[in-house]
Amino acid sequence: MKCPYCGKVESKVLDSRMTEEGACIRRRRECIGCTRRFTTYERFEEISLMVVKKDKRRERFEKRKILDGIITACRKRPIGMEQMEQMVNEIEREIKNRGESEIPSTEIGQMVMDRLQGLDGVAYVRYASVYKEFKDIAKFAEELRLLEQFRGRALNLKRPL
């Protein structure tokens, strides 16, 4: 590491500590040349993840956009902010674990719907109505029918034998 004072490239590490929940290492260094001390931060290089929209445009992945959509769907529902943030963190982790540089927005929307479907029917239908762009009441009714089928299967799985 190059010394910010004298420019020499040799230094020794005096102290290392993790910061930001383990995402970064703070190192206290001393220059071999001038013996002055300085601090460096070491982080892993994150791949820039792009979201491919329905119209083929590409945007940088923003976790906040997913959370905003979930907050809107869960408005006035008995779902806490912590639960919503946890859902977004799970989705982000799943996306990043794929190791791909691009993901279609439709896949992100489906991930959100899959989680909302098991959590709260009203929030699910609210999100689905925007995500699936219902054009008429028949499409909306069909989605409600599918939700009821899903709920029925889920209840049957939870019943003791």
Helices and strands as residue ranges (DSSP letters): E 11-19, G 20-22, E 24-31, E 37-43, E 50-52, E 58-60, H 63-73, H 81-97, E 102-104, H 105-119, H 121-131, H 137-158
